[in-house]
C-alpha cells in the first residue's frame, strides 16, 4: 500500500525524535480524527499520537498532560512534539486499558476505586487543579452540548426536523433545571473519563496506578461530571454496588459538606451527559457513517431515564416524556 503524505510526515517526525529504527504498528483510532501508533525496538517502546490539523490540535493535550504530572498523577510524558503538524511522541503505558483488564476479569471494585481517587485528588487540589485559560463547562455551555438530543436524535426518532418551538422548550427546561443546581467548587474536568481512556498501572503507587489518556478537551466545572463519565459509562454496565461505592467514596474522601447537593449535581450532570451522548451517537451514524455506536443507545437511554427521576430534573423529564415517549427511545435496540 502506497504511503500517504501523512505517513511520510509521521516518519519524518519519528526519525527526528530518534526513533527512526523502531518498528511501527497502528494501535487505535477513535471517534475523532486521531490515530495512535506504537513504536517498538529492543530497548523500549513509545506511542505516536497522530492528530491531523486543522481538525485536531495537540497543544491542549501537551498542556494538560504536563499539568496532571505536576499534580502527581499518571499522564504520559511528552517525549517529543511537532505541534505544527499534529504529532506527539508519548510515554507508552502499555495495553492494559481498564476495558481490557475488566474484560479479562480484573477487580472492578479496585479499578474503579483507584479511578475515583484520581478525581478526589483533583478536587482536593482546589484552584491548583485548574489550568489558566480553561473554559467553563457550565450554564449555557452545558445546554449547548446537550442540544445534540433535539438536533440529531429527535429527528432520527420522529422522521422530521425538530420544530423551533420544541427546541426552545427544551432549552427552557434545561435552564430551569440548572437554576436548581447547588453551588459547588469547580474543579478540572477531563471530560472523557471512562474505561477506554484509563490504563491500569498496578506497579505504580496510589493514584498513579490509574493512567490517564484523552484529556485534551479538559475544562473546569462541576466536580461530579467526571465521576458520571466513569461510573455511568455508555459502553459498559457498572455493577450497582460499585456505582454506589464510588459515589460514596468521592463524597467522603473529598470531604463534600453538602452530600445531598452533590448528588443533585450528579443527577444533573448525568442527564446532560447522557442527552449529549444520545445525540452524538446518532450524529456519528448520519454525519460520519459510523453505525457501531448505536448498540450502546439502549444503555444510555436507561441511565438517562434514571437520572431524570431526580426532583431537580422534573422540567426536563416532562419535556422528554412528552416529546420522546418510550416507543421513540428504541433506536439501537435489538429488533
C-alpha beads as a LAMMPS data file, in Angstrom:
LAMMPS data file: protein, C-alpha beads

335 atoms
334 bonds

1 atom types
1 bond types

-500.0 500.0 xlo xhi
-500.0 500.0 ylo yhi
-500.0 500.0 zlo zhi

Masses

1 110.0

Atoms # bond

1 1 1 0.000 0.000 0.000
2 1 1 1.406 3.374 -1.007
3 1 1 2.277 5.701 1.824
4 1 1 0.226 8.863 2.170
5 1 1 1.634 12.333 2.749
6 1 1 0.574 11.942 6.383
7 1 1 2.568 8.710 6.662
8 1 1 5.665 10.466 5.335
9 1 1 5.251 13.368 7.770
10 1 1 4.892 10.946 10.676
11 1 1 8.002 9.014 9.584
12 1 1 10.000 12.244 9.468
13 1 1 8.793 13.199 12.962
14 1 1 9.688 9.776 14.348
15 1 1 13.142 9.977 12.768
16 1 1 13.791 13.455 14.189
17 1 1 12.749 12.171 17.632
18 1 1 15.437 9.486 17.410
19 1 1 13.086 6.556 16.849
20 1 1 13.662 6.020 13.134
21 1 1 14.928 2.473 13.758
22 1 1 11.722 1.396 15.543
23 1 1 9.006 -0.802 14.119
24 1 1 5.554 0.804 13.879
25 1 1 2.061 -0.607 14.158
26 1 1 -1.342 1.003 14.369
27 1 1 -2.780 0.873 17.875
28 1 1 -6.129 2.560 17.647
29 1 1 -8.283 5.299 16.287
30 1 1 -11.393 6.693 17.934
31 1 1 -14.469 8.753 17.178
32 1 1 -12.203 11.722 16.406
33 1 1 -9.555 12.122 13.687
34 1 1 -6.744 10.974 15.987
35 1 1 -4.769 7.757 15.469
36 1 1 -2.149 6.117 17.659
37 1 1 0.866 4.064 16.653
38 1 1 3.230 2.029 18.813
39 1 1 6.943 2.265 18.114
40 1 1 8.913 -0.766 19.293
41 1 1 12.599 -1.549 19.495
42 1 1 14.689 -3.798 21.761
43 1 1 15.397 -1.075 24.303
44 1 1 11.831 0.149 24.714
45 1 1 8.646 1.462 23.159
46 1 1 6.742 4.702 22.742
47 1 1 3.451 5.839 21.247
48 1 1 2.875 8.343 18.456
49 1 1 -0.284 10.423 18.581
50 1 1 -1.213 11.393 15.015
51 1 1 -3.725 14.259 15.311
52 1 1 -4.014 15.975 11.921
53 1 1 -4.694 19.706 11.917
54 1 1 -6.904 21.628 11.428
55 1 1 -9.391 19.070 12.772
56 1 1 -7.169 18.357 15.779
57 1 1 -4.829 20.465 17.934
58 1 1 -2.245 18.741 20.155
59 1 1 -1.416 21.803 22.251
60 1 1 -4.188 21.279 24.831
61 1 1 -3.061 17.671 25.314
62 1 1 0.519 18.784 25.946
63 1 1 -0.561 21.469 28.403
64 1 1 -2.930 19.238 30.371
65 1 1 -0.560 16.242 30.392
66 1 1 2.231 18.265 31.984
67 1 1 -0.229 19.815 34.431
68 1 1 -1.521 16.406 35.555
69 1 1 2.008 15.083 36.011
70 1 1 2.705 18.136 38.164
71 1 1 -0.241 17.173 40.362
72 1 1 1.260 13.725 40.953
73 1 1 -0.964 11.848 38.502
74 1 1 -0.035 9.432 35.713
75 1 1 -0.394 11.219 32.402
76 1 1 2.028 10.151 29.663
77 1 1 5.290 12.041 29.496
78 1 1 5.705 14.043 26.279
79 1 1 8.930 12.725 24.722
80 1 1 8.836 14.816 21.538
81 1 1 6.363 17.115 19.810
82 1 1 5.591 18.646 16.423
83 1 1 2.701 20.943 17.180
84 1 1 2.521 22.379 13.658
85 1 1 1.871 19.008 12.043
86 1 1 -0.017 17.421 14.952
87 1 1 2.384 14.732 16.166
88 1 1 3.357 13.789 19.711
89 1 1 5.697 11.070 20.936
90 1 1 4.353 9.772 24.230
91 1 1 5.414 7.518 27.054
92 1 1 3.950 4.076 26.415
93 1 1 1.584 2.984 29.197
94 1 1 1.121 -0.465 27.626
95 1 1 -2.055 -2.265 26.597
96 1 1 -3.837 -2.717 29.923
97 1 1 -6.715 -0.336 29.434
98 1 1 -9.423 -0.570 32.046
99 1 1 -11.640 -2.019 29.308
100 1 1 -9.202 -4.854 28.622
101 1 1 -8.438 -5.591 32.279
102 1 1 -12.126 -5.666 33.193
103 1 1 -12.907 -7.964 30.264
104 1 1 -10.175 -10.320 31.487
105 1 1 -11.789 -10.480 34.945
106 1 1 -9.970 -7.664 36.741
107 1 1 -11.238 -6.476 40.102
108 1 1 -13.936 -3.963 39.184
109 1 1 -14.128 -2.506 42.676
110 1 1 -10.375 -1.912 42.897
111 1 1 -10.105 -0.395 39.429
112 1 1 -12.997 1.992 39.885
113 1 1 -11.933 2.956 43.398
114 1 1 -8.489 3.952 42.126
115 1 1 -10.010 5.951 39.287
116 1 1 -12.327 7.667 41.769
117 1 1 -9.311 8.573 43.900
118 1 1 -7.788 10.391 40.905
119 1 1 -10.865 12.619 40.823
120 1 1 -10.653 13.137 44.582
121 1 1 -7.050 14.252 44.107
122 1 1 -8.172 16.856 41.570
123 1 1 -10.907 18.108 43.901
124 1 1 -8.552 18.354 46.879
125 1 1 -6.077 20.319 44.754
126 1 1 -8.614 23.156 44.658
127 1 1 -7.517 26.028 42.439
128 1 1 -4.248 24.210 41.749
129 1 1 -6.216 21.678 39.691
130 1 1 -7.250 24.377 37.225
131 1 1 -5.242 25.407 34.184
132 1 1 -5.214 29.091 33.215
133 1 1 -7.425 29.847 30.245
134 1 1 -9.663 26.797 30.542
135 1 1 -13.262 27.336 29.540
136 1 1 -16.107 26.597 31.937
137 1 1 -18.304 23.608 31.188
138 1 1 -21.293 25.107 32.949
139 1 1 -24.505 27.024 32.283
140 1 1 -25.016 27.757 28.586
141 1 1 -22.058 25.536 27.640
142 1 1 -23.807 22.532 29.196
143 1 1 -27.031 23.372 27.397
144 1 1 -25.285 23.886 24.077
145 1 1 -23.657 20.454 24.302
146 1 1 -26.977 18.850 25.234
147 1 1 -28.596 20.338 22.109
148 1 1 -27.444 17.263 20.195
149 1 1 -30.524 15.451 21.528
150 1 1 -33.124 17.644 19.736
151 1 1 -30.797 18.362 16.807
152 1 1 -29.856 14.783 15.924
153 1 1 -31.735 12.162 17.940
154 1 1 -35.240 13.617 17.839
155 1 1 -35.341 13.975 14.020
156 1 1 -33.990 10.425 13.686
157 1 1 -36.693 9.092 16.011
158 1 1 -39.614 11.034 14.534
159 1 1 -38.586 11.236 10.885
160 1 1 -38.962 15.021 10.763
161 1 1 -36.985 18.111 11.808
162 1 1 -37.412 19.333 15.363
163 1 1 -39.741 22.387 15.360
164 1 1 -38.036 25.555 16.649
165 1 1 -40.634 25.970 19.366
166 1 1 -39.845 22.463 20.664
167 1 1 -36.164 23.284 20.754
168 1 1 -36.983 26.452 22.701
169 1 1 -38.971 24.427 25.241
170 1 1 -36.033 22.062 25.635
171 1 1 -33.669 24.963 26.338
172 1 1 -36.128 26.462 28.818
173 1 1 -36.405 23.130 30.628
174 1 1 -32.640 22.930 30.942
175 1 1 -32.387 26.480 32.228
176 1 1 -34.931 25.694 34.923
177 1 1 -33.069 22.510 35.914
178 1 1 -29.675 24.186 36.090
179 1 1 -31.119 27.008 38.170
180 1 1 -31.666 24.379 40.873
181 1 1 -28.007 23.266 40.791
182 1 1 -26.482 23.787 44.265
183 1 1 -23.293 25.849 44.318
184 1 1 -20.159 23.682 44.308
185 1 1 -16.437 24.327 43.964
186 1 1 -15.325 23.962 40.346
187 1 1 -12.570 21.512 39.507
188 1 1 -10.653 20.324 36.469
189 1 1 -12.821 18.139 34.235
190 1 1 -11.042 15.664 31.969
191 1 1 -14.351 15.267 30.075
192 1 1 -13.883 11.726 28.658
193 1 1 -13.063 9.877 31.840
194 1 1 -14.049 6.249 31.246
195 1 1 -12.699 2.715 30.854
196 1 1 -11.358 3.176 27.317
197 1 1 -9.204 6.144 28.334
198 1 1 -7.795 4.754 31.582
199 1 1 -4.768 2.440 31.874
200 1 1 -4.124 0.066 34.751
201 1 1 -0.559 0.540 36.028
202 1 1 -0.506 -1.616 39.195
203 1 1 3.260 -1.283 39.675
204 1 1 2.763 2.415 40.444
205 1 1 1.664 3.531 43.940
206 1 1 -1.693 5.026 44.912
207 1 1 -3.461 7.191 42.371
208 1 1 -0.553 6.764 39.943
209 1 1 -1.837 3.231 39.264
210 1 1 -4.554 4.827 37.110
211 1 1 -3.008 6.072 33.869
212 1 1 -4.773 8.927 32.098
213 1 1 -5.372 9.438 28.375
214 1 1 -7.590 11.560 26.112
215 1 1 -7.934 14.679 28.255
216 1 1 -7.268 17.330 25.617
217 1 1 -10.852 18.609 25.909
218 1 1 -10.420 19.396 29.616
219 1 1 -12.401 22.283 31.072
220 1 1 -13.492 23.384 34.522
221 1 1 -16.869 22.647 36.004
222 1 1 -18.974 20.686 38.461
223 1 1 -16.854 18.097 40.309
224 1 1 -19.354 15.288 39.719
225 1 1 -19.052 15.389 35.923
226 1 1 -16.072 13.060 35.526
227 1 1 -17.471 10.716 38.152
228 1 1 -20.599 10.433 35.990
229 1 1 -18.391 9.713 32.993
230 1 1 -16.611 6.971 34.949
231 1 1 -19.465 5.083 36.585
232 1 1 -22.244 5.760 34.062
233 1 1 -20.260 4.577 31.054
234 1 1 -22.066 4.480 27.709
235 1 1 -20.259 1.283 26.749
236 1 1 -20.307 -0.754 29.953
237 1 1 -22.668 -1.594 32.776
238 1 1 -21.032 -0.816 36.116
239 1 1 -22.224 -3.025 38.968
240 1 1 -24.753 -1.112 41.123
241 1 1 -22.686 -1.796 44.263
242 1 1 -19.565 -0.363 42.607
243 1 1 -21.530 2.650 41.338
244 1 1 -22.817 3.370 44.854
245 1 1 -19.420 2.745 46.466
246 1 1 -17.628 5.159 44.119
247 1 1 -20.202 7.895 44.699
248 1 1 -19.935 7.439 48.467
249 1 1 -16.143 7.239 48.268
250 1 1 -15.875 10.516 46.371
251 1 1 -18.181 12.370 48.757
252 1 1 -16.359 11.020 51.798
253 1 1 -12.747 11.281 50.634
254 1 1 -13.210 14.696 49.023
255 1 1 -14.854 15.999 52.180
256 1 1 -18.002 17.226 50.419
257 1 1 -20.007 19.045 53.094
258 1 1 -23.286 19.133 51.142
259 1 1 -23.664 15.487 50.137
260 1 1 -27.281 15.953 49.032
261 1 1 -26.281 18.922 46.904
262 1 1 -23.500 16.910 45.310
263 1 1 -25.929 14.101 44.470
264 1 1 -28.272 16.645 42.885
265 1 1 -25.375 17.896 40.804
266 1 1 -24.506 14.305 39.890
267 1 1 -28.040 13.722 38.575
268 1 1 -27.942 16.947 36.547
269 1 1 -24.518 16.193 35.075
270 1 1 -25.639 12.635 34.303
271 1 1 -28.725 13.869 32.462
272 1 1 -26.678 16.386 30.499
273 1 1 -24.001 13.871 29.552
274 1 1 -26.471 11.178 28.536
275 1 1 -28.563 13.614 26.480
276 1 1 -25.425 14.727 24.655
277 1 1 -24.185 11.192 24.009
278 1 1 -27.554 10.046 22.691
279 1 1 -27.278 12.818 20.118
280 1 1 -23.583 12.153 19.435
281 1 1 -24.206 8.503 18.566
282 1 1 -26.869 9.414 16.005
283 1 1 -24.627 12.144 14.596
284 1 1 -21.822 9.603 14.212
285 1 1 -24.239 7.479 12.196
286 1 1 -25.718 10.171 9.962
287 1 1 -22.829 12.583 9.515
288 1 1 -19.819 10.282 9.798
289 1 1 -21.169 6.925 8.606
290 1 1 -20.281 5.179 11.892
291 1 1 -23.231 2.963 12.931
292 1 1 -21.397 0.875 15.563
293 1 1 -22.185 3.289 18.384
294 1 1 -25.944 2.691 18.068
295 1 1 -25.590 -0.572 20.001
296 1 1 -24.911 1.478 23.139
297 1 1 -28.013 3.661 22.890
298 1 1 -30.329 1.394 24.945
299 1 1 -27.887 1.544 27.869
300 1 1 -27.539 5.331 27.634
301 1 1 -31.301 5.707 27.494
302 1 1 -31.670 3.611 30.681
303 1 1 -29.184 5.803 32.510
304 1 1 -30.767 8.980 31.122
305 1 1 -34.191 7.841 32.315
306 1 1 -32.773 7.060 35.749
307 1 1 -31.194 10.489 36.104
308 1 1 -34.457 12.151 35.066
309 1 1 -36.204 10.688 38.120
310 1 1 -34.405 13.186 40.381
311 1 1 -36.707 16.011 41.502
312 1 1 -34.296 18.627 40.128
313 1 1 -34.818 17.187 36.622
314 1 1 -38.629 17.457 36.664
315 1 1 -38.814 20.114 33.896
316 1 1 -36.611 18.102 31.553
317 1 1 -38.384 14.864 32.451
318 1 1 -41.686 16.436 31.391
319 1 1 -40.184 17.512 28.036
320 1 1 -38.728 14.055 27.364
321 1 1 -41.923 12.239 28.360
322 1 1 -43.976 14.408 26.026
323 1 1 -41.569 14.640 23.097
324 1 1 -39.825 11.256 23.260
325 1 1 -42.270 8.709 24.695
326 1 1 -40.928 5.162 25.233
327 1 1 -41.663 3.978 21.699
328 1 1 -39.300 6.651 20.334
329 1 1 -36.419 5.561 22.563
330 1 1 -35.790 2.290 20.732
331 1 1 -33.151 3.302 18.172
332 1 1 -30.267 0.895 18.567
333 1 1 -32.314 -1.671 20.493
334 1 1 -32.238 -5.284 19.245
335 1 1 -35.166 -5.973 16.921

Bonds

1 1 1 2
2 1 2 3
3 1 3 4
4 1 4 5
5 1 5 6
6 1 6 7
7 1 7 8
8 1 8 9
9 1 9 10
10 1 10 11
11 1 11 12
12 1 12 13
13 1 13 14
14 1 14 15
15 1 15 16
16 1 16 17
17 1 17 18
18 1 18 19
19 1 19 20
20 1 20 21
21 1 21 22
22 1 22 23
23 1 23 24
24 1 24 25
25 1 25 26
26 1 26 27
27 1 27 28
28 1 28 29
29 1 29 30
30 1 30 31
31 1 31 32
32 1 32 33
33 1 33 34
34 1 34 35
35 1 35 36
36 1 36 37
37 1 37 38
38 1 38 39
39 1 39 40
40 1 40 41
41 1 41 42
42 1 42 43
43 1 43 44
44 1 44 45
45 1 45 46
46 1 46 47
47 1 47 48
48 1 48 49
49 1 49 50
50 1 50 51
51 1 51 52
52 1 52 53
53 1 53 54
54 1 54 55
55 1 55 56
56 1 56 57
57 1 57 58
58 1 58 59
59 1 59 60
60 1 60 61
61 1 61 62
62 1 62 63
63 1 63 64
64 1 64 65
65 1 65 66
66 1 66 67
67 1 67 68
68 1 68 69
69 1 69 70
70 1 70 71
71 1 71 72
72 1 72 73
73 1 73 74
74 1 74 75
75 1 75 76
76 1 76 77
77 1 77 78
78 1 78 79
79 1 79 80
80 1 80 81
81 1 81 82
82 1 82 83
83 1 83 84
84 1 84 85
85 1 85 86
86 1 86 87
87 1 87 88
88 1 88 89
89 1 89 90
90 1 90 91
91 1 91 92
92 1 92 93
93 1 93 94
94 1 94 95
95 1 95 96
96 1 96 97
97 1 97 98
98 1 98 99
99 1 99 100
100 1 100 101
101 1 101 102
102 1 102 103
103 1 103 104
104 1 104 105
105 1 105 106
106 1 106 107
107 1 107 108
108 1 108 109
109 1 109 110
110 1 110 111
111 1 111 112
112 1 112 113
113 1 113 114
114 1 114 115
115 1 115 116
116 1 116 117
117 1 117 118
118 1 118 119
119 1 119 120
120 1 120 121
121 1 121 122
122 1 122 123
123 1 123 124
124 1 124 125
125 1 125 126
126 1 126 127
127 1 127 128
128 1 128 129
129 1 129 130
130 1 130 131
131 1 131 132
132 1 132 133
133 1 133 134
134 1 134 135
135 1 135 136
136 1 136 137
137 1 137 138
138 1 138 139
139 1 139 140
140 1 140 141
141 1 141 142
142 1 142 143
143 1 143 144
144 1 144 145
145 1 145 146
146 1 146 147
147 1 147 148
148 1 148 149
149 1 149 150
150 1 150 151
151 1 151 152
152 1 152 153
153 1 153 154
154 1 154 155
155 1 155 156
156 1 156 157
157 1 157 158
158 1 158 159
159 1 159 160
160 1 160 161
161 1 161 162
162 1 162 163
163 1 163 164
164 1 164 165
165 1 165 166
166 1 166 167
167 1 167 168
168 1 168 169
169 1 169 170
170 1 170 171
171 1 171 172
172 1 172 173
173 1 173 174
174 1 174 175
175 1 175 176
176 1 176 177
177 1 177 178
178 1 178 179
179 1 179 180
180 1 180 181
181 1 181 182
182 1 182 183
183 1 183 184
184 1 184 185
185 1 185 186
186 1 186 187
187 1 187 188
188 1 188 189
189 1 189 190
190 1 190 191
191 1 191 192
192 1 192 193
193 1 193 194
194 1 194 195
195 1 195 196
196 1 196 197
197 1 197 198
198 1 198 199
199 1 199 200
200 1 200 201
201 1 201 202
202 1 202 203
203 1 203 204
204 1 204 205
205 1 205 206
206 1 206 207
207 1 207 208
208 1 208 209
209 1 209 210
210 1 210 211
211 1 211 212
212 1 212 213
213 1 213 214
214 1 214 215
215 1 215 216
216 1 216 217
217 1 217 218
218 1 218 219
219 1 219 220
220 1 220 221
221 1 221 222
222 1 222 223
223 1 223 224
224 1 224 225
225 1 225 226
226 1 226 227
227 1 227 228
228 1 228 229
229 1 229 230
230 1 230 231
231 1 231 232
232 1 232 233
233 1 233 234
234 1 234 235
235 1 235 236
236 1 236 237
237 1 237 238
238 1 238 239
239 1 239 240
240 1 240 241
241 1 241 242
242 1 242 243
243 1 243 244
244 1 244 245
245 1 245 246
246 1 246 247
247 1 247 248
248 1 248 249
249 1 249 250
250 1 250 251
251 1 251 252
252 1 252 253
253 1 253 254
254 1 254 255
255 1 255 256
256 1 256 257
257 1 257 258
258 1 258 259
259 1 259 260
260 1 260 261
261 1 261 262
262 1 262 263
263 1 263 264
264 1 264 265
265 1 265 266
266 1 266 267
267 1 267 268
268 1 268 269
269 1 269 270
270 1 270 271
271 1 271 272
272 1 272 273
273 1 273 274
274 1 274 275
275 1 275 276
276 1 276 277
277 1 277 278
278 1 278 279
279 1 279 280
280 1 280 281
281 1 281 282
282 1 282 283
283 1 283 284
284 1 284 285
285 1 285 286
286 1 286 287
287 1 287 288
288 1 288 289
289 1 289 290
290 1 290 291
291 1 291 292
292 1 292 293
293 1 293 294
294 1 294 295
295 1 295 296
296 1 296 297
297 1 297 298
298 1 298 299
299 1 299 300
300 1 300 301
301 1 301 302
302 1 302 303
303 1 303 304
304 1 304 305
305 1 305 306
306 1 306 307
307 1 307 308
308 1 308 309
309 1 309 310
310 1 310 311
311 1 311 312
312 1 312 313
313 1 313 314
314 1 314 315
315 1 315 316
316 1 316 317
317 1 317 318
318 1 318 319
319 1 319 320
320 1 320 321
321 1 321 322
322 1 322 323
323 1 323 324
324 1 324 325
325 1 325 326
326 1 326 327
327 1 327 328
328 1 328 329
329 1 329 330
330 1 330 331
331 1 331 332
332 1 332 333
333 1 333 334
334 1 334 335
